[in-house]
Amino acid sequence: MPPQKKLSLMQLFIQYLLYAHIAAGTCALLTGPIAMVNQNGNKLHRNAGKLFFYSMSFVFVSAVIISIARSNTFLLIIAFFSYQLISVAMRSLHLKKLHLTQKPAVIDWVISIVSGLFSVGLVAFGVWGVVVMKNNFGFVALVFGFFSIQFLIADVKRFIKKPTDKNHWLYLHIGGMVGGYIATSTAFLVNVVHSDYPVVLWLSPVAIFYPFLVYTTRKFKNKFNKGKQINEIATIKINQ
């Protein structure tokens, strides 16, 4: 049996960072549904949501480092895509009064600019993959890229033109959080589960959570249409 090759300090760092990345990702996968199910903004929802966000923040940073060290383009794509959605969703809680006189903060524009650059790069990478490399992964990058651009446009529109719906922030929060969870779940399945039908792995999170997203959004809209106010159906703690 040949002797095992000793790992360098950088290789050890990446290896242990990967362990921490997996642990944080597992925490995000567990806390996300808790926040989704408890939709009235209570303490459990807020704590689970914060833990989900902090876990995803670590997942994002570690994913960028690992993807660069190991040339893992898929991991980099998922990291940026999911964190874009989650970051905008969290910032929406601080931008509840955009329909009045509130203006977006510098951090909001920074998120939008970085997301825009990444989205364009993602589409370009997808085109390169399909046209030049002739691989199916390019289509995945294109889908994520176009969805990322659409989400970005909807977000920036609120900065330029005042939203007409005072509950705009709630719909963006729900869409961003659930969308980010779908992307994270997809990454988990693709990296952990081996299947002869990879398309099933790609579509399963969408098939499960997208109907939930539609149902939740419609549920709140129906309540608002019946004259309910947001503070009657949810506990709101962040008021800016």
Buried (B, 14 or more C-beta within 10 A) or exposed (E): EEEEEEEEEEEEEBEEBBEEBBBBBEBBBEBBBBBBEBBEBEEEBBBBBEBBBBBBBBBBBBBBBBBEBEEBEBBBBBBBBBBBBBBBBBBBBBBBBBBEEEEBEEEBEEBBEEBBEBBBBBBEBBBEBBEEEEEEBBEBBBBBBBBBBEBBEBBBEBBEEBBEEBBBBBBBBBBBBBBBBBBBBBBBBBBEEEEEEBEEBBBBBBEEBBEBBEEBBEEBBEBBEEEEEBEEBBEEEEEE
